[in-house]
Amino acid sequence: MPKYLIQASYTADGLKGVLEKGGSSRRDVVQAMAAEQGGSLESFYFAFGDADVYATIDMPDNVSVASVAMTVSASGAVSAKTVVLLTPEEVDEAAQKSVHYVPPGS
């Protein structure tokens, strides 16, 4: 199943919700949301820096992840970035593919 890294940052209103109900409640919401779409939550961490949350999820496909991302972003409480993760074996497979490419200016 494809794996994704979610980097999320809360708005002021979103942080008020975290303060009110705690961090584990946010993890539980993400876990339930992934399961509802046929996926699972692998990890969920709060962090300092550019993002407030880093989560890895397994999801059936890009469409499922896009539906979750759109729903979360539409709430206005969270801004999220989704990164598709590749296994080393997938990179091995990609490296074996032949690609014809002409760089700009060539």
Buried (B, 14 or more C-beta within 10 A) or exposed (E): EBBBBBBBBBEEEBBEBBEEEEBEEBBBBBBEBBEEBEBEBBEBEBEEEEBBBBBBBBBEEEEBBEEBBEEBBEEEBBBBEBEEEEEEEEEEEEEEEEEEEEEEEE
